[in-house]
């Protein structure tokens, strides 16, 4: 099996409520998209976060933190 595939799907994320982090003050370390989802990843104070946006939807993104 492809190493990228194993790494990507073995990551464990937990949803977080964002009351503190202003992601606009930080640069994403990576961005990607598919047909339906746009993803931005950030490394902030040693923790990795990802913001998931549904393409074509203007609601707030889902925010998750890497375990």
C-alpha positions as CSV (number, residue, x, y, z in Angstrom):
1,X,0.0,0.0,0.0
2,X,1.2,3.5,-0.8
3,X,3.0,5.1,2.2
4,X,1.2,8.4,1.7
5,X,-2.1,6.6,1.8
6,X,-1.2,4.9,5.1
7,X,0.0,8.1,6.7
8,X,-3.0,10.1,5.6
9,X,-5.6,7.7,6.7
10,X,-3.8,6.7,10.0
11,X,-3.9,10.2,11.3
12,X,-6.4,10.7,14.2
13,X,-8.2,14.0,14.5
14,X,-10.5,15.4,17.1
15,X,-12.9,18.2,16.6
16,X,-12.3,21.3,18.6
17,X,-14.2,24.5,19.3
18,X,-12.2,27.5,18.3
19,X,-12.6,30.2,20.9
20,X,-8.9,31.3,21.0
21,X,-7.0,30.9,17.7
22,X,-7.3,33.5,15.0
23,X,-6.2,31.4,12.0
24,X,-6.1,34.6,9.8
25,X,-2.9,35.6,11.7
26,X,-1.2,32.4,10.6
27,X,0.0,31.0,7.3
28,X,-1.2,27.5,6.4
29,X,1.6,24.8,6.2
30,X,-0.4,23.1,3.5
31,X,-3.6,23.3,1.5
32,X,-5.5,20.8,-0.6
33,X,-8.8,20.2,-2.2
34,X,-11.0,17.6,-3.7
35,X,-14.4,17.7,-5.4
36,X,-16.2,18.6,-2.2
37,X,-13.7,19.7,0.4
38,X,-11.0,22.3,0.8
39,X,-8.4,21.7,3.6
40,X,-5.9,24.1,5.2
41,X,-3.4,22.8,7.8
42,X,-1.7,25.0,10.4
43,X,1.1,24.3,12.9
44,X,0.5,26.5,15.9
45,X,2.4,26.3,19.2
46,X,3.5,22.7,18.2
47,X,0.0,21.5,17.5
48,X,-1.4,20.7,14.0
49,X,-4.9,21.9,13.1
50,X,-6.9,21.5,10.0
51,X,-9.8,23.5,8.7
52,X,-12.2,21.7,6.4
53,X,-14.5,23.8,4.2
54,X,-17.3,22.3,2.1
55,X,-16.8,23.7,-1.4
56,X,-19.7,25.9,-2.4
57,X,-20.8,26.3,1.2
58,X,-20.3,29.6,3.1
59,X,-20.6,28.2,6.6
60,X,-17.8,28.1,9.2
61,X,-15.2,25.4,8.6
62,X,-14.9,22.2,10.7
63,X,-11.8,22.6,12.9
64,X,-9.9,19.6,14.0
65,X,-6.6,19.0,16.0
66,X,-4.2,16.1,15.3
67,X,-4.1,13.8,18.3
